[in-house]
Amino acid sequence: MSEHKKQWELLGEEPIYDGFYSLSRARFKHTKFNGGWTNEVDREVLNRGNVIGVLAHDQNTDAVALVEQFRLGARHEPNNPWLMEVIAGMVEPGEEPLEVAVREAREEAGLTLNTPRLVRQYYSSPSSTSEQVFVYYAETDLTGIGGVHGLDAEDEDILVHVVPADQAIQMLDTGVIKNAISVIAMQWILQMRLTFMASVLPRT
């Protein structure tokens, strides 16, 4: 097999729909691993911008803030389409993901974040959308946090829960937490705990 020279070409793109999300149709081709080029490929692309997620953690109580809200995409859930998630929000054109993380924590949970830091960045589904997800971890004081939050102008109805971190991690196994941003955020804090324990346990 000859060395693969990675090249691609966008042959055209046209809008199909423009609403809360936008949809376009793109035509492209790219080089193949075995040599040569693909035929012209026609694909729809969901253009929805980028997204942030925030894992807000109170180190004094070892608790995290989770939000519960209705999700249309989960309408076929056997129980109900209200999902438990980390704080999340969309990055508007011209915004930086970090500033959106700070704003969404305030709007969705009434939180002030202390030095949020990026812990994961990934494409949510690159075969069909350009969306990138930025997951932040932030220390914060969760004392007195809770209740219903969200912007009335956006019809947001968000219930905030303060949950022990161990219990939140267990929600992965029980299927209570099941959206990708939240799964990745909780797996990250689980890995951090395992790494810490490995560093402090005596070696035999």
C-alpha positions as semicolon CSV with decimal commas, in nm:
position;residue;x (nm);y (nm);z (nm)
1;M;0,000;0,000;0,000
2;S;0,144;0,336;-0,101
3;E;0,161;0,624;0,144
4;H;-0,175;0,796;0,167
5;K;-0,161;1,165;0,080
6;K;-0,459;1,316;0,259
7;Q;-0,641;1,562;0,036
8;W;-1,003;1,664;0,003
9;E;-1,208;1,908;-0,199
10;L;-1,540;2,075;-0,132
11;L;-1,728;2,080;-0,462
12;G;-2,025;2,282;-0,343
13;E;-2,259;2,351;-0,052
14;E;-2,613;2,486;-0,050
15;P;-2,857;2,569;0,233
16;I;-3,160;2,345;0,279
17;Y;-3,321;2,480;0,595
18;D;-3,255;2,764;0,839
19;G;-3,434;2,754;1,175
20;F;-3,324;2,693;1,533
21;Y;-3,064;2,475;1,362
22;S;-2,966;2,498;0,997
23;L;-2,919;2,222;0,744
24;S;-2,710;2,231;0,427
25;R;-2,619;1,986;0,150
26;A;-2,249;1,949;0,072
27;R;-2,073;1,779;-0,220
28;F;-1,713;1,669;-0,172
29;K;-1,449;1,413;-0,256
30;H;-1,128;1,297;-0,090
31;T;-0,828;1,076;-0,151
32;K;-0,852;0,704;-0,064
33;F;-0,616;0,496;0,148
34;N;-0,552;0,259;-0,144
35;G;-0,487;0,542;-0,387
36;G;-0,699;0,760;-0,611
37;W;-1,005;0,963;-0,520
38;T;-1,357;0,883;-0,410
39;N;-1,650;0,961;-0,632
40;E;-1,844;1,278;-0,561
41;V;-2,015;1,233;-0,223
42;D;-2,341;1,408;-0,134
43;R;-2,421;1,459;0,236
44;E;-2,652;1,670;0,452
45;V;-2,475;1,863;0,729
46;L;-2,637;1,989;1,050
47;N;-2,494;2,330;1,134
48;R;-2,569;2,411;1,497
49;G;-2,257;2,580;1,623
50;N;-2,049;2,460;1,916
51;V;-2,156;2,360;2,266
52;I;-2,011;2,379;2,615
53;G;-2,066;2,159;2,919
54;V;-1,974;2,250;3,277
55;L;-1,904;2,008;3,560
56;A;-1,945;2,231;3,866
57;H;-1,786;2,073;4,174
58;D;-1,782;2,181;4,538
59;Q;-1,462;2,036;4,680
60;N;-1,562;2,116;5,038
61;T;-1,868;1,891;5,023
62;D;-1,759;1,676;4,727
63;A;-2,086;1,745;4,548
64;V;-2,166;1,838;4,188
65;A;-2,441;2,044;4,029
66;L;-2,666;1,862;3,782
67;V;-2,960;2,006;3,594
68;E;-3,283;1,835;3,492
69;Q;-3,487;1,948;3,192
70;F;-3,713;1,831;2,910
71;R;-3,531;1,708;2,598
72;L;-3,733;1,656;2,280
73;G;-3,475;1,420;2,134
74;A;-3,535;1,185;2,429
75;R;-3,913;1,173;2,375
76;H;-3,902;0,796;2,319
77;E;-3,753;0,728;2,661
78;P;-3,963;0,461;2,841
79;N;-4,005;0,675;3,153
80;N;-4,004;1,038;3,038
81;P;-3,790;1,277;2,833
82;W;-3,662;1,476;3,134
83;L;-3,287;1,411;3,151
84;M;-3,025;1,467;3,421
85;E;-2,723;1,650;3,280
86;V;-2,432;1,875;3,356
87;I;-2,482;2,244;3,280
88;A;-2,463;2,303;2,905
89;G;-2,524;2,569;2,644
90;M;-2,468;2,675;2,285
91;V;-2,183;2,899;2,172
92;E;-2,318;3,184;1,964
93;P;-2,116;3,337;1,676
94;G;-1,843;3,564;1,810
95;E;-1,842;3,406;2,157
96;E;-1,562;3,215;2,325
97;P;-1,652;2,878;2,483
98;L;-1,511;2,981;2,820
99;E;-1,729;3,291;2,848
100;V;-2,033;3,081;2,754
101;A;-1,948;2,832;3,029
102;V;-1,943;3,112;3,285
103;R;-2,269;3,261;3,156
104;E;-2,458;2,931;3,134
105;A;-2,358;2,834;3,488
106;R;-2,505;3,162;3,607
107;E;-2,824;3,136;3,399
108;E;-2,897;2,766;3,445
109;A;-2,794;2,721;3,808
110;G;-2,720;3,058;3,967
111;L;-2,353;2,965;4,001
112;T;-2,034;3,168;4,004
113;L;-1,748;2,955;3,873
114;N;-1,395;2,964;4,009
115;T;-1,130;2,932;3,736
116;P;-1,306;2,686;3,502
117;R;-1,063;2,480;3,298
118;L;-1,110;2,288;2,976
119;V;-1,082;1,912;3,031
120;R;-1,218;1,770;2,705
121;Q;-1,284;1,889;2,350
122;Y;-1,444;1,664;2,090
123;Y;-1,670;1,644;1,783
124;S;-2,015;1,519;1,881
125;S;-2,091;1,341;1,551
126;P;-1,853;1,452;1,274
127;S;-2,018;1,239;1,005
128;S;-2,323;1,467;1,010
129;T;-2,252;1,787;1,206
130;S;-1,971;2,037;1,251
131;E;-2,050;2,076;1,622
132;Q;-1,760;2,071;1,867
133;V;-1,813;2,024;2,240
134;F;-1,599;2,191;2,509
135;V;-1,626;2,032;2,853
136;Y;-1,512;2,240;3,151
137;Y;-1,446;2,152;3,513
138;A;-1,492;2,428;3,768
139;E;-1,473;2,451;4,144
140;T;-1,757;2,644;4,305
141;D;-1,953;2,685;4,625
142;L;-2,280;2,490;4,600
143;T;-2,412;2,607;4,937
144;G;-2,779;2,699;4,900
145;I;-2,785;2,613;4,530
146;G;-3,100;2,455;4,387
147;G;-3,446;2,541;4,259
148;V;-3,573;2,625;3,912
149;H;-3,366;2,840;3,677
150;G;-3,345;2,932;3,309
151;L;-3,441;3,218;3,079
152;D;-3,813;3,282;3,030
153;A;-3,736;3,431;2,687
154;E;-3,602;3,091;2,578
155;D;-3,875;2,890;2,756
156;E;-3,612;2,727;2,975
157;D;-3,739;2,530;3,274
158;I;-3,435;2,388;3,452
159;L;-3,435;2,218;3,791
160;V;-3,097;2,223;3,968
161;H;-2,984;1,929;4,183
162;V;-2,683;1,920;4,414
163;V;-2,568;1,558;4,422
164;P;-2,278;1,385;4,601
165;A;-2,010;1,321;4,341
166;D;-2,003;0,946;4,410
167;Q;-2,378;0,928;4,356
168;A;-2,350;1,124;4,032
169;I;-2,084;0,882;3,907
170;Q;-2,313;0,589;3,991
171;M;-2,578;0,748;3,768
172;L;-2,364;0,637;3,472
173;D;-2,417;0,269;3,558
174;T;-2,785;0,310;3,640
175;G;-2,855;0,497;3,316
176;V;-2,981;0,813;3,483
177;I;-2,707;1,013;3,310
178;K;-2,703;0,925;2,941
179;N;-2,629;1,227;2,724
180;A;-2,277;1,241;2,581
181;I;-2,155;1,564;2,743
182;S;-2,256;1,448;3,089
183;V;-2,121;1,095;3,042
184;I;-1,782;1,231;2,936
185;A;-1,775;1,483;3,222
186;M;-1,854;1,219;3,483
187;Q;-1,607;0,972;3,334
188;W;-1,343;1,244;3,356
189;I;-1,398;1,306;3,728
190;L;-1,406;0,930;3,787
191;Q;-1,069;0,895;3,613
192;M;-0,928;1,181;3,819
193;R;-1,036;1,004;4,138
194;L;-0,883;0,676;4,029
195;T;-0,559;0,851;3,935
196;F;-0,548;1,026;4,271
197;M;-0,611;0,705;4,464
198;A;-0,339;0,528;4,270
199;S;-0,096;0,806;4,362
200;V;-0,163;0,791;4,738
201;L;-0,203;0,417;4,793
202;P;0,113;0,246;4,914
203;R;0,286;0,026;4,658
204;T;0,332;-0,339;4,751
